[in-house]
Amino acid sequence: MTINPSIVLEGASKRYVKYEDAPMLVSRLMSLRARTRRSQLWALRDVNLQVAPGECIGVIGRNGSGKSTLLRLLAGVTSPTQGSVLVRGRVSPLISVGVGFHQELTGRENVYVNGIVLGLTREEIDGRFDDIVSFAEVADFIDTPVKFYSTGMFMRLGFAVAVTADPGVLLVDEVLSVGDLAFQVKCHERMMQARDAGTAVVVVSHSLLAIRRMCDRSIVMHGGRVRFDGGTADAISLYHEILGEQSEEADELLTPQGVRIDLAAQMTGLRLLRLDGRPAAQVAGGEEVVAQVDVVFERDLADPIVGFDIANEAGIHAYANHAPVNGAGRTYRAGERATFEARAVMSLTTGSYSAGMNLASGQTGLPAAISPKRFPFFVANPSPAKGIADLDARFGEADGGGP
């Protein structure tokens, strides 16, 4: 028996018109009539996508890549400028905290309003009401106007209504990142139950850990187009390559007041490479890599010290160290160029990380150069170990049977 996909996009494109008004004061001073200029912005271009019932697909990409526009098309909030979008079954969109909630209504009233909007009858809501309130953990506040709810309460109640509506398609944006860890676990379990029951789930998130945990298949959006559609591990690897492409452009280092920091050198071209010279956007746990950075000296610098660090996606440092480049007595002159490197073994657990490098004066210890962009990469480690470092613990029974 042929099963029709829950979601079908064929050549779907979305164009917005951007209006730019000339400043009125300038127009008056020049005795000109203010004119509105219009320009076109294609948020999505030629998107082809199918999602089957019972499939959970991740959507990742940089800000502005088209992820939110894709969700709006699927939710029916907007229609495509070109192409077609077909969504079968009831759609439950979770694309913003508290969307569809009326601030003056109580939690109870909002449950009924949102349930009806999602296509449930009043009788169906009556039968599911206790489950909704129990999941959202807002029993003590269910008859309180939601304008007094915290963001977490808002989100829990909205999610509880959405998943209880037995949707054919569940659309989830970054809203779940607002909740605490216990609630995120509950959401994950409930979404997996919905998936197993035949719901097509589309998850948009910057948390690659969540995408990897929930989705076997993911798409990478870039410039409004689907750059990749396939296995989640490969999608995350490509995403890091895209981030690495962006990090090649060195920005000027500024103080919070916008004043340029006067360092002795400028770092550009930060790279993370495998030993064979290939970019290390994805590496295996325990693999040795080489971090390299190109440096242009703007002033003389004696006895430089190179620093290297790795942080996970939460910004927690997994490793940081520094060492003299060539020992004492080496001075790099203004205008001179050099490439410095650091070698390290990636004894890390599976996850997303970023590498950075810096340069300091060996005589004063003051910063001499800082890489303006970090190099993102993904570690794929078959070990089930949790945390950051993979200490490769070995387990067994101790000789002698005890102390």
Beta strands, then each sheet from edge to edge (+ up, - down):
strand 1: 7-21
strand 2: 36-51
strand 3: 56-61
strand 4: 82-87
strand 5: 91-94
strand 6: 169-172
strand 7: 200-204
strand 8: 217-222
strand 9: 225-231
strand 10: 265-274
strand 11: 282-284
strand 12: 288-297
strand 13: 301-302
strand 14: 305-312
strand 15: 317-324
strand 16: 331-332
strand 17: 337-345
strand 18: 351-360
strand 19: 367-370
strand 20: 375-380
sheet 1: 2+ 1- 4+
sheet 2: 5+ 6+ 7+ 3+ 8+ 9-
sheet 3: 10+ 12- 17+
sheet 4: 11+ 20+ 18- 14+ 15-
sheet 5: 11+ 20+ 18- 19+
sheet 6: 13+ 16-
end
